[in-house]
Amino acid sequence: MAQLTLYKRHYPIMKNIFTALLLLIALLPSATITAQTTSKKKVGTLSGTIVSEGEKEPLPNAAIQLFTLPDTVFKAGNASDLEGKFTISVEAGEYLMRITYVGFLSQESKVKIAAKKTNDIGEVLLKPDVVALKEATVTAEVPPVTMSEDTI
């Protein structure tokens, strides 16, 4: 009987602690979301067009990446559309921009993005990555056909 009275005595306290913890866990994510939406970061937009140097053809799906300076930590990125155009929204500041595309040399340059404004860098020309190989000759011989009694 002593154990039962001990349980009844501590039950209301445990119930209140459990309710308080449950309430805290439920409200914690909403406080985090509020903190993220109320921060006033100055955001700017970077836009441009990626084209090949020779034919001036648009390069679809070219990768555009922005890295912070001086530590070159990845900040934002995007791929160009079918017309070679791209836009990236990122905090205002100075970044290292790297553009890569298969079969072309990658290009890096510094860009400065102003807040609350679209910073158009115009056309970016990528040079083809041409690897010159020597001539190769392919030769082959047909194996001789042999007939035996068990083949048709």
N, C-alpha and C positions, 0 to 999 in steps of 0.2 A: 504494500500500500504506500510505502514511503516513496517508492519510485514513481508511482502514479501522481502523487501530489507534487513532486519535483517537476514532472513533465508539464502538468497543468500550470505551474507557476511560471515556467520559462516559455511556454508556447506563445503568449501574446508578444513577448519581446522578439522572438525569432520571426514571427509573422510580420512584425513591423520592419525588421531589418531586411527580410526578403522582399517586401513590397518596395522599400526604398531603393534597393539595388536594382530591381526590375524597372522602376521608374527612371533611374539614372541611365541604365543601358538603353532604354527606349528614347530618351531625350538627347543623348550624346551625338548621334548622327545629324540631327537637325541643327545643333549648335555648330558643327563643322561645316555644314552646307551654308549656313548663314554667314559664317566667317569668310568663306570663299567668295560669295557673291557680293559682299560689301566692300571688298578690297578694290581700290580704284587704281588699276594699273593702266598706264598709258600705252595703248596698243596702236600699231601702225600696220600697213599692208604693203607687201612687196609684190610687184607684178612684172611680167616681161614675157618674151617669146624666145624659144630655143630653136635655132635653125642651123642647118649644115653650112659650112663655109663655102663650099664650091657651088652647089646648085641652089642654095638659099631655100631648101626644102624644109618644112617644119619637121621637128623630131618629136613624135608622140611618145609619151611615157618616159621622158628623160627625168632623172631623179635630181631634185633641187633640195639641198640640205643647208641649214643655217647652224653655225656653231658659235658659241660665245667666245669673246676674246678676253684675255689672252690664253685661257686654259682650254679652248676648243672642246667644250662640252656640247653635245647635240642639244639644240633648243627647239627646232621645228623643221618640217620638211613637207614636200609635196611632189607630185608627178605632173608633168605637162599633159595637156589634153591632146586631142587628135590634131589640132592646129598648132601645137607647140607652145600654147599659152599656159601660164601658171599664175597663181596668186597664193601668198602665204601671209597669214595674220600672226603677228608676234609682238612682244613688248618692244617699245622704242629702244634703240641703242645701236651699237656698232657690232657687226657680225662678220664672220668669215663664211662666204657663200661657196659651196662646192656643187658643180653640175657634172653629172656623169651620164653616159649613154653608151650602150654596147656598140663597139666598132669605131668609137670616137675617143679622142684624148680628153680626159677630164680637165675641167677648168676651175680655178679657185681665184676669188677676188674678195676684197673687203667692201662691204656695203653698209651704209648708214641709213637707218630707218627712223623717220620722224613720226611723232605721235599724232594720232587722229588724222592721218593722211595716207593716200595711196602713193607709194614711191615706185614709179615706173622706170625700170632700167633699160627698156627698149629691147632690141634684138641682141641676143647673145649668140655669137658664132662659135660652133664647135668644129675643130679640125678632125678630118678622118684619121684613124690610126692605121696607117698602111704599113704592112709588113711585107717586104719584098722577098720572095723565095726564089731560089734557082729553079731552072727547068727540071721537071721530073718526067722520066719516060717509063711507061708501064708496059710490060711485055708478059704474055701468057702463052702457054702451050696447052693444047687439048690432049688429054691422055688418050692413048690408042684404045680402040674398042676391040675386045677379044670375044670371040664366040666359042661357046663350049656346048656340049650336048644338053645340059640342063637349062640353058637360056634360050629365049626366043628372039 
